[in-house]
Amino acid sequence: MSVRRKRFRIEEVFGTAPMPNEVVGSSEPMPMHREIMAELRAIRAQMGAPARNAVTDQVGAAADQQVAEAQALLATYRAQIEQCEKLKIELDLIHDAITRTKMEIAVLHGKSFEGDEMAKVNGELGAVVGGTEEATQQILAAAEAIDNASTALGKVTSPDQQKQMLEEIGDNVVAIFEACNFQDLTGQRISKVMTTMKFIENRITAMMDIWGGVDEIKAHAPAKVDERSEDDKLLNGPKLDGDVGHASQDDIDALFG
């Protein structure tokens, strides 16, 4: 049984009208209470988990973007570091090649172009030229003396004079043999020069190998330009075995035969 709410004195003094349908002890909530609770539940629903999930998703997306940007930047830096390391390796190789080349040039300069070695080479070549010239003069003089003695030998009839002429011819023959000994000294001197030239060749070959070998050097070599005059181009020097473009003595004899 429902009990009607008691009217308070303050309500009687001010003449406040009682709230309609207010029944004390009723098990059913009042309409206003239900409306308020419904609004509170709606507000709570709006401010609840969905709002927190949206904020979390936004923050997470921003964090993921920053991580991705940081990883991309890190990858770029790593690639640049790798390129720098490769460049450093190449620069180290160039530095090493330059150092080795300087060492080869220093050895070549000190051993061949400066000091006693080059003076010896010049001296040996000068001695070869001088010895060859002197021997040639001796051989020509002895041959001329033999020719004169043989001519005179046919004109004399005295045995003593003939003997004298024969002795003179024999002496000149011996002089020719002695003069021919120059080739032994010349060979020794040329061997010394060849040793020095071989040393120079080895040093130059070593420097070429440092920079990639003969083929690599040829790729950067300038085009050959023959600056000799027309007369100088005709001066090819004595023919070597296997040389082409030279006329042999048989060719010349056949031409005038």
C-alpha positions as a LaTeX table, in Angstrom:
\begin{tabular}{lrrr}
\hline
Residue & $x$ (\AA) & $y$ (\AA) & $z$ (\AA) \\
\hline
Met1 & 0.00 & 0.00 & 0.00 \\
Ser2 & 1.47 & 3.30 & $-0.96$ \\
Val3 & 1.88 & 6.04 & 1.60 \\
Arg4 & 1.49 & 9.65 & 0.58 \\
Arg5 & 4.44 & 11.91 & 1.36 \\
Lys6 & 4.03 & 14.23 & 4.38 \\
Arg7 & 3.72 & 17.94 & 3.60 \\
Phe8 & 6.37 & 19.98 & 5.38 \\
Arg9 & 5.62 & 23.25 & 7.27 \\
Ile10 & 7.85 & 25.32 & 4.95 \\
Glu11 & 5.70 & 24.26 & 2.12 \\
Glu12 & 2.58 & 25.32 & 3.99 \\
Val13 & 4.07 & 28.75 & 4.92 \\
Phe14 & 5.16 & 29.62 & 1.41 \\
Gly15 & 2.28 & 27.93 & $-0.17$ \\
Thr16 & 4.43 & 25.67 & $-2.28$ \\
Ala17 & 2.38 & 23.18 & $-4.15$ \\
Pro18 & 3.30 & 19.61 & $-3.58$ \\
Met19 & 5.04 & 17.68 & $-6.35$ \\
Pro20 & 2.44 & 15.84 & $-8.34$ \\
Asn21 & 2.19 & 12.10 & $-8.10$ \\
Glu22 & 4.90 & 11.93 & $-5.45$ \\
Val23 & 4.19 & 8.84 & $-3.51$ \\
Val24 & 6.41 & 7.80 & $-0.63$ \\
Gly25 & 7.40 & 4.19 & $-0.55$ \\
Ser26 & 6.55 & 3.48 & $-4.19$ \\
Ser27 & 8.80 & 0.87 & $-5.76$ \\
Glu28 & 8.61 & 2.55 & $-9.17$ \\
Pro29 & 11.08 & 5.42 & $-9.85$ \\
Met30 & 9.67 & 8.82 & $-10.69$ \\
Pro31 & 9.68 & 9.94 & $-14.34$ \\
Met32 & 12.20 & 12.74 & $-13.74$ \\
His33 & 14.55 & 10.35 & $-12.00$ \\
Arg34 & 14.37 & 7.97 & $-14.91$ \\
Glu35 & 15.05 & 10.81 & $-17.37$ \\
Ile36 & 18.04 & 12.03 & $-15.36$ \\
Met37 & 19.49 & 8.53 & $-15.14$ \\
Ala38 & 18.99 & 8.06 & $-18.87$ \\
Glu39 & 20.82 & 11.29 & $-19.61$ \\
Leu40 & 23.64 & 10.30 & $-17.26$ \\
Arg41 & 23.94 & 6.95 & $-18.97$ \\
Ala42 & 24.07 & 8.66 & $-22.38$ \\
Ile43 & 26.74 & 11.10 & $-21.20$ \\
Arg44 & 28.70 & 8.25 & $-19.68$ \\
Ala45 & 28.46 & 6.32 & $-22.93$ \\
Gln46 & 29.73 & 9.30 & $-24.91$ \\
Met47 & 32.61 & 9.89 & $-22.50$ \\
Gly48 & 33.46 & 6.25 & $-22.08$ \\
Ala49 & 35.68 & 3.77 & $-23.89$ \\
Pro50 & 35.04 & 4.89 & $-27.48$ \\
Ala51 & 36.46 & 8.36 & $-26.77$ \\
Arg52 & 39.49 & 6.90 & $-25.08$ \\
Asn53 & 40.02 & 4.48 & $-27.98$ \\
Ala54 & 39.92 & 7.30 & $-30.56$ \\
Val55 & 42.53 & 9.31 & $-28.67$ \\
Thr56 & 44.69 & 6.24 & $-28.26$ \\
Asp57 & 44.43 & 5.43 & $-31.96$ \\
Gln58 & 45.38 & 8.99 & $-32.90$ \\
Val59 & 48.39 & 8.99 & $-30.57$ \\
Gly60 & 49.43 & 5.54 & $-31.79$ \\
Ala61 & 49.19 & 6.58 & $-35.44$ \\
Ala62 & 51.34 & 9.65 & $-34.79$ \\
Ala63 & 53.89 & 7.52 & $-32.95$ \\
Asp64 & 53.98 & 4.97 & $-35.78$ \\
Gln65 & 54.54 & 7.75 & $-38.31$ \\
Gln66 & 57.42 & 9.16 & $-36.27$ \\
Val67 & 58.97 & 5.71 & $-35.95$ \\
Ala68 & 58.66 & 5.15 & $-39.70$ \\
Glu69 & 60.25 & 8.53 & $-40.44$ \\
Ala70 & 63.07 & 7.80 & $-37.99$ \\
Gln71 & 63.70 & 4.41 & $-39.59$ \\
Ala72 & 63.76 & 5.94 & $-43.08$ \\
Leu73 & 66.19 & 8.62 & $-41.92$ \\
Leu74 & 68.34 & 5.99 & $-40.25$ \\
Ala75 & 68.40 & 3.93 & $-43.45$ \\
Thr76 & 69.47 & 7.03 & $-45.39$ \\
Tyr77 & 72.28 & 7.71 & $-42.94$ \\
Arg78 & 73.41 & 4.09 & $-43.12$ \\
Ala79 & 73.54 & 4.24 & $-46.92$ \\
Gln80 & 75.55 & 7.45 & $-46.76$ \\
Ile81 & 77.93 & 5.89 & $-44.24$ \\
Glu82 & 78.41 & 2.88 & $-46.52$ \\
Gln83 & 79.18 & 5.17 & $-49.44$ \\
Cys84 & 81.66 & 7.09 & $-47.30$ \\
Glu85 & 83.32 & 3.84 & $-46.27$ \\
Lys86 & 83.63 & 2.77 & $-49.91$ \\
Leu87 & 85.03 & 6.18 & $-50.82$ \\
Lys88 & 87.54 & 5.92 & $-47.97$ \\
Ile89 & 88.67 & 2.52 & $-49.23$ \\
Glu90 & 89.17 & 3.92 & $-52.73$ \\
Leu91 & 91.06 & 6.92 & $-51.37$ \\
Asp92 & 93.25 & 4.61 & $-49.28$ \\
Leu93 & 94.04 & 2.57 & $-52.38$ \\
Ile94 & 94.92 & 5.72 & $-54.32$ \\
His95 & 97.06 & 6.96 & $-51.44$ \\
Asp96 & 98.85 & 3.61 & $-51.28$ \\
Ala97 & 99.41 & 3.61 & $-55.05$ \\
Ile98 & 100.81 & 7.15 & $-54.95$ \\
Thr99 & 103.10 & 6.22 & $-52.06$ \\
Arg100 & 104.41 & 3.15 & $-53.85$ \\
Thr101 & 104.88 & 5.14 & $-57.05$ \\
Lys102 & 106.85 & 7.79 & $-55.16$ \\
Met103 & 109.05 & 5.05 & $-53.72$ \\
Glu104 & 109.68 & 3.59 & $-57.17$ \\
Ile105 & 110.48 & 7.04 & $-58.56$ \\
Ala106 & 112.80 & 7.73 & $-55.64$ \\
Val107 & 114.64 & 4.46 & $-56.22$ \\
Leu108 & 114.76 & 5.11 & $-59.95$ \\
His109 & 115.94 & 8.68 & $-59.45$ \\
Gly110 & 118.61 & 7.78 & $-56.93$ \\
Lys111 & 119.82 & 4.66 & $-58.70$ \\
Ser112 & 119.66 & 5.68 & $-62.34$ \\
Phe113 & 119.35 & 9.39 & $-63.01$ \\
Glu114 & 121.48 & 10.77 & $-60.22$ \\
Gly115 & 124.79 & 9.86 & $-58.69$ \\
Asp116 & 127.40 & 7.50 & $-60.06$ \\
Glu117 & 125.09 & 5.10 & $-61.89$ \\
Met118 & 124.09 & 7.44 & $-64.70$ \\
Ala119 & 127.65 & 8.73 & $-64.95$ \\
Lys120 & 128.80 & 5.13 & $-65.36$ \\
Val121 & 126.22 & 4.55 & $-68.07$ \\
Asn122 & 127.32 & 7.64 & $-69.95$ \\
Gly123 & 130.95 & 6.66 & $-69.48$ \\
Glu124 & 130.38 & 3.12 & $-70.72$ \\
Leu125 & 128.51 & 4.30 & $-73.80$ \\
Gly126 & 131.21 & 6.87 & $-74.50$ \\
Ala127 & 133.87 & 4.19 & $-74.13$ \\
Val128 & 131.98 & 1.94 & $-76.53$ \\
Val129 & 131.86 & 4.68 & $-79.15$ \\
Gly130 & 135.49 & 5.64 & $-78.61$ \\
Gly131 & 136.75 & 2.05 & $-78.58$ \\
Thr132 & 134.81 & 1.18 & $-81.72$ \\
Glu133 & 136.15 & 4.22 & $-83.53$ \\
Glu134 & 139.73 & 3.51 & $-82.46$ \\
Ala135 & 139.52 & $-0.15$ & $-83.44$ \\
Thr136 & 138.05 & 0.79 & $-86.79$ \\
Gln137 & 140.92 & 3.16 & $-87.48$ \\
Gln138 & 143.46 & 0.49 & $-86.52$ \\
Ile139 & 141.84 & $-2.11$ & $-88.73$ \\
Leu140 & 141.64 & 0.27 & $-91.68$ \\
Ala141 & 145.27 & 1.33 & $-91.23$ \\
Ala142 & 146.46 & $-2.28$ & $-91.00$ \\
Ala143 & 144.40 & $-3.29$ & $-94.02$ \\
Glu144 & 145.84 & $-0.39$ & $-96.02$ \\
Ala145 & 149.38 & $-1.38$ & $-94.97$ \\
Ile146 & 148.72 & $-4.97$ & $-96.00$ \\
Asp147 & 147.42 & $-3.79$ & $-99.36$ \\
Asn148 & 150.51 & $-1.65$ & $-99.95$ \\
Ala149 & 152.85 & $-4.45$ & $-98.86$ \\
Ser150 & 151.17 & $-7.00$ & $-101.10$ \\
Thr151 & 151.44 & $-4.61$ & $-104.04$ \\
Ala152 & 155.11 & $-3.98$ & $-103.35$ \\
Leu153 & 155.76 & $-7.68$ & $-102.84$ \\
Gly154 & 154.96 & $-8.37$ & $-106.46$ \\
Lys155 & 157.54 & $-5.84$ & $-107.62$ \\
Val156 & 160.57 & $-6.84$ & $-105.56$ \\
Thr157 & 162.83 & $-9.72$ & $-106.52$ \\
Ser158 & 165.23 & $-9.77$ & $-103.63$ \\
Pro159 & 164.53 & $-12.53$ & $-101.12$ \\
Asp160 & 165.40 & $-10.22$ & $-98.24$ \\
Gln161 & 162.93 & $-7.60$ & $-99.41$ \\
Gln162 & 160.26 & $-10.21$ & $-99.96$ \\
Lys163 & 160.86 & $-11.53$ & $-96.44$ \\
Gln164 & 160.59 & $-8.01$ & $-95.07$ \\
Met165 & 157.34 & $-7.44$ & $-96.90$ \\
Leu166 & 155.89 & $-10.70$ & $-95.61$ \\
Glu167 & 156.84 & $-9.82$ & $-92.06$ \\
Glu168 & 155.17 & $-6.45$ & $-92.46$ \\
Ile169 & 152.02 & $-8.12$ & $-93.74$ \\
Gly170 & 152.08 & $-10.54$ & $-90.80$ \\
Asp171 & 152.47 & $-7.70$ & $-88.30$ \\
Asn172 & 149.50 & $-5.88$ & $-89.74$ \\
Val173 & 147.41 & $-9.04$ & $-89.64$ \\
Val174 & 148.25 & $-9.37$ & $-85.94$ \\
Ala175 & 147.32 & $-5.69$ & $-85.49$ \\
Ile176 & 143.93 & $-6.40$ & $-87.06$ \\
Phe177 & 143.36 & $-9.31$ & $-84.68$ \\
Glu178 & 144.32 & $-7.14$ & $-81.72$ \\
Ala179 & 142.01 & $-4.38$ & $-82.86$ \\
Cys180 & 139.16 & $-6.87$ & $-83.09$ \\
Asn181 & 139.45 & $-7.46$ & $-79.35$ \\
Phe182 & 137.46 & $-4.25$ & $-78.92$ \\
Gln183 & 134.27 & $-6.25$ & $-79.37$ \\
Asp184 & 134.93 & $-8.09$ & $-76.10$ \\
Leu185 & 135.30 & $-4.83$ & $-74.17$ \\
Thr186 & 132.35 & $-3.38$ & $-76.03$ \\
Gly187 & 130.20 & $-6.36$ & $-75.06$ \\
Gln188 & 131.12 & $-5.95$ & $-71.39$ \\
Arg189 & 130.33 & $-2.26$ & $-71.43$ \\
Ile190 & 127.04 & $-2.81$ & $-73.24$ \\
Ser191 & 126.12 & $-5.44$ & $-70.65$ \\
Lys192 & 126.62 & $-2.88$ & $-67.88$ \\
Val193 & 124.41 & $-0.42$ & $-69.73$ \\
Met194 & 121.79 & $-3.10$ & $-70.31$ \\
Thr195 & 121.79 & $-3.92$ & $-66.59$ \\
Thr196 & 121.00 & $-0.31$ & $-65.78$ \\
Met197 & 118.38 & $-0.12$ & $-68.50$ \\
Lys198 & 116.81 & $-3.34$ & $-67.20$ \\
Phe199 & 116.67 & $-1.82$ & $-63.72$ \\
Ile200 & 114.91 & 1.24 & $-65.14$ \\
Glu201 & 112.52 & $-0.97$ & $-67.09$ \\
Asn202 & 111.65 & $-2.98$ & $-63.96$ \\
Arg203 & 110.94 & 0.18 & $-61.98$ \\
Ile204 & 108.74 & 1.58 & $-64.75$ \\
Thr205 & 106.91 & $-1.74$ & $-65.07$ \\
Ala206 & 106.34 & $-1.77$ & $-61.31$ \\
Met207 & 104.84 & 1.72 & $-61.47$ \\
Met208 & 102.61 & 0.69 & $-64.37$ \\
Asp209 & 101.45 & $-2.36$ & $-62.42$ \\
Ile210 & 100.56 & $-0.11$ & $-59.49$ \\
Trp211 & 98.15 & 1.79 & $-61.73$ \\
Gly212 & 96.58 & $-1.23$ & $-63.39$ \\
Gly213 & 99.18 & $-2.55$ & $-65.82$ \\
Val214 & 100.18 & $-1.83$ & $-69.40$ \\
Asp215 & 96.67 & $-2.09$ & $-70.82$ \\
Glu216 & 95.31 & 0.46 & $-68.35$ \\
Ile217 & 98.16 & 2.86 & $-69.15$ \\
Lys218 & 97.63 & 2.45 & $-72.91$ \\
Ala219 & 93.99 & 3.41 & $-72.49$ \\
His220 & 95.07 & 6.85 & $-71.28$ \\
Ala221 & 98.07 & 7.30 & $-73.58$ \\
Pro222 & 97.83 & 10.18 & $-76.07$ \\
Ala223 & 97.83 & 9.47 & $-79.77$ \\
Lys224 & 101.28 & 9.13 & $-81.27$ \\
Val225 & 102.37 & 12.00 & $-83.47$ \\
Asp226 & 105.46 & 11.55 & $-85.63$ \\
Glu227 & 107.24 & 14.90 & $-85.45$ \\
Arg228 & 110.28 & 13.81 & $-87.44$ \\
Ser229 & 111.17 & 15.48 & $-90.69$ \\
Glu230 & 110.93 & 13.57 & $-93.95$ \\
Asp231 & 114.70 & 13.05 & $-94.02$ \\
Asp232 & 114.77 & 11.80 & $-90.44$ \\
Lys233 & 112.03 & 9.30 & $-91.25$ \\
Leu234 & 114.38 & 7.68 & $-93.77$ \\
Leu235 & 117.07 & 7.13 & $-91.12$ \\
Asn236 & 116.04 & 3.76 & $-89.74$ \\
Gly237 & 119.51 & 2.62 & $-88.74$ \\
Pro238 & 121.00 & $-0.84$ & $-89.25$ \\
Lys239 & 118.61 & $-3.69$ & $-89.83$ \\
Leu240 & 118.00 & $-6.14$ & $-87.01$ \\
Asp241 & 117.21 & $-9.80$ & $-87.49$ \\
Gly242 & 113.54 & $-10.15$ & $-88.22$ \\
Asp243 & 112.98 & $-6.50$ & $-89.16$ \\
Val244 & 110.74 & $-5.92$ & $-92.15$ \\
Gly245 & 110.86 & $-3.09$ & $-94.63$ \\
His246 & 114.61 & $-3.33$ & $-95.23$ \\
Ala247 & 116.34 & $-4.39$ & $-98.42$ \\
Ser248 & 118.95 & $-7.12$ & $-98.12$ \\
Gln249 & 122.21 & $-7.21$ & $-100.03$ \\
Asp250 & 120.77 & $-9.91$ & $-102.27$ \\
Asp251 & 117.86 & $-7.60$ & $-103.12$ \\
Ile252 & 120.28 & $-4.84$ & $-104.05$ \\
Asp253 & 122.43 & $-7.19$ & $-106.16$ \\
Ala254 & 119.33 & $-8.47$ & $-107.95$ \\
Leu255 & 118.23 & $-4.88$ & $-108.60$ \\
Phe256 & 121.50 & $-3.95$ & $-110.32$ \\
Gly257 & 122.12 & $-7.36$ & $-111.82$ \\
\hline
\end{tabular}
